[in-house]
């Protein structure tokens, strides 16, 4: 089984992403921000491919054995992550709930506007994806996760990075905010006047 985590927006405090299983979208993800130099509990793991196996000890395992007693076999742990240990896929809502681990959810907020990021309905997403992944691990199937950035998937001929006309997502977002503010002012002016 192959999982792919596509990081779609890494900002000052969080990284938004999407998770695919065998090339099918299953949920949103949230991690700490990407950075060149690791800061404990504040840094996303390096991009790359990692095997996933069960971790059947530690605080998360004991907590999840109780909380998810109907499905829990062990924590989903990424193996051999350089300079990190105990990297798990688990439940949480903001980057404050992770120390390098991958949080899953069924909704997501834009981390341009919510600096800690946010994934919602995390327990529902976890309950849906965990049994599928756990079954593959338990059966002895090789399970891996590839972590990439969205820019790694954009074909050069479909991207305007090489042109002078390039406009970043952040610039578009800021312009839309500016337009929205101007529309609110115009709307307020119109409400105070009767226009016929």
N, C-alpha and C positions, 0 to 999 in steps of 0.2 A: 504494500500500500504506500502510495506517495502523497504526502501533504505538501502544499506550497503556501507559504505565507508571503503575500505581496505587500510590502510597506508602501503606502500611498502618500503619507505626509508625516515627515519627522520635523517637529518643531522644538522649541526651547525646553519643554518638560515632558513631552510624550510623542509617541509614534503611533499613528493610526494605520491599520492594515486590514486585509481581508484574508480569509483562510479558505483554501480549496482542498478537497480530498478527491484524488484521481481526476483532477481538472474540473471539478464541479464546486461552485461556491457553496459553503456551508455556514459561515458566520463572519462577523467582524472580529478584529483583534486590537489589543492595545498593549503597548510596551513602553518602557522608558525611552528617552530620546537617544538617538544615535550620536556617538561622539568618538573622536579619535583616541582619547585617553580615558580609560575606565575610571569612573567614580563609583564607589560601592553604592548599590541600591539606587543609582541614578542613570544607569547606562544600559542600552539595549545590547544584546549579544551580537557578535559579528555575523555578517551575512555569510551564508554557506549552507552545506547540507549536513544534517545530523541524524543519526539513528535514534529511534525512540524505543525505550524499554520501560518496564515497570520499576518503580522505586517503592519498596515495601517496608520502609522504616522512616522514622522521623516524624516531626510534628504534623506536617500536612497529611501524611498517610494516616496517622491515627485519627485526626479530625475528620477526614473524608471517609474513613472506614465507618464512622458513626453517622455522619451527615448524609452520605450516599450509600448506605448499607445494602440497598437493593441492587446496585450496579458496580460498586467499587472492587477492583482487583489489585490496585496499586496506582500510584501517581504516574502520569505520563511524563517521563524524564528524558530530556535531550542529552545524548551522550557525547563526551569528549569535546565540550565547548571550550575553546581556548580562553584561559584566564577566568573562567566561571565554573561554578559547581552548583549542583542541585537546581538546574533550570527546568521548570515544570510548566505544563499547560494547566491552568486552573481558573477558578472563579474570582472575579473582582470587578471594580468599576472605574477606578482612576489609576494614574501612575503611582499614587501613594499605596496601592495594594500590591505592588510588584517590586521585586529587587532583581530585575533582569528576566523574570518569567514572562510567559505569554498569557494574557487574559483574553477570554472569549466572551462574546455577547451577540445578541440579536439586533441591537441598534447601536448607533455610533453618533457622536457629536463631533463637529468640525474642531480640530485642535488648534486652528487659528483663533477661534473665539473662546475656547475653553482650554486654557493652557495645560491643565493636568490631564486633558483628554477625558473621554467618557465612553464606556460601552455599557449598554443597558440590557436587561433580561439575561444577565450572565449565567445564572443557574439554569435557566431554560436551555440556553445554547449548550452549556456543558453537558446537561443530561441527554441532549440529543446526539452530540458528537462523540462523547466518551465511549459509549457501548460499541460503536462502530470501530473505533481505533483499538479499544481494549480487546475486542474479539480477534482482530488481526494479530496483535501482539501475543495474545494467549495461544493462538493456533500455531505460533512459530514463524508466521510470515514476517519477512523483513519490512519494517515500517520506518520510513524516513520523512524528514521535513526539510524542504529547501526554502531558505529565506533570501528573498531578492527585493530590490527596489523597483518601483513601477517604471522608472526610467530605463532599467535594464531590459524591459520588455517592449519598449517603444522602438519600432524599426526606424532607422535614420531617415528613410524617405517619407515617413509619416510625421516627422518631428520638425519643428521650425527652429531648433536650437542653433543651427548654423547660419541663420539669416539675421539680418539687422532688424527684422520685424518681430523678433521674439518678445513675447509678453508672458511673464511668469504668472502662475496661478495667484500668487500673493498680490500682484499688481491689479489683476482683474477683480479680486475680492475687495481690495481697498477702493477701487473705482466704483464698484457696485454699492459699497457702503456710503460713499460720497453722494452718489445719485439718489440713494434711498433717503438720505438726510435732506437733500434739496427738495425732493418730492413731499416730504413731511412739512417743510416750511411753506411750500406752495399750497398744499392742502389746507394748512391752518389759515393762510391768507384768504383763501377762497371761502372758508367757513365763516369768516368775519364779514364778508361782502356778499351781497346777493348778486349773482351773475345771471343775466337774462339773455 
